[in-house]
């Protein structure tokens, strides 16, 4: 069953715009659609810290996301 928004939802709200851009980013395989909504001081931390993953800046996180999206384009579906 498809998801439906409640009646009277403001479709021009910042939250709806963010979700729309997030969906478009994965549909178009374009991380910049997500990056424009990230704060300039964005940082990504991986927990538990004992994993030894370094802190990432916005640029690092977008680069990693771009690589991930590029990987997804390389996946081919087979039909049997």
N, C-alpha and C positions, 0 to 999 in steps of 0.2 A: 504494500500500500504506500503510495507516495506521501511524503510529508506535506502538511498544509499549515500555513501560518494562520493564527487566529484572525477572525474578522476585525477590521479596524486597525490592523498593524500598519504603522507608518513605514512605508517601503523606501522612504528617502532618509531614514535615520542612519547615523554613522555606523551603528552595529550591523545593520542590513548591508550597507555598502562594504564593510569589512568582510563579511561572509561571502558576498558576491565576488569581491576581488580575490579572496582565497580560493573559491571554486574556480574562477577564471584562470588563476595562476596554475592550478593543476591540470585544467583542461588544455590550456595553451602551452603548458610546460615552461612558464616564464616566472622566475623567482622575483623579478622586479615588481610584479603586482603586489607581492607580499611586502617587499622591502619598503615601499612607499608608506606603509602604515606602521613601520617599526620606528621607535624613538631613536634619535641620533646617538644616545648613550646606551643603546641596547647591549646587553651582554647575556651570554648563555652559559649556564653552569650545569655540569652533569653530576648527578648524585647517584650513588654515594661517591664522595670525593676520593675514597680509597681506590677507585678505578683508575685514577691518575689522568683523567681527561682534562686538558687545559681549558681555561676560560676562553670563550669566543666573543669577539666583537661582532657588531652588526655585519660588517663586511665579510668576516670569516664565516659567520652563520649563513649568509646569503650565498657565498661561494660553495659551501657544503651542500646547501639545498639545490643549487644549480647543477652540481655534479650528480646529486640523487635524481633530479628530474631528467638529466641526460641519460642516466642509467635506465630509467623507466622507458625511454623512447627506444632503447635497444632490445626490449623484450618483445618477442613475436609470439603471437597466439597461433597454435596449430589446430586444425579441425580434423576430426577423425570420422 
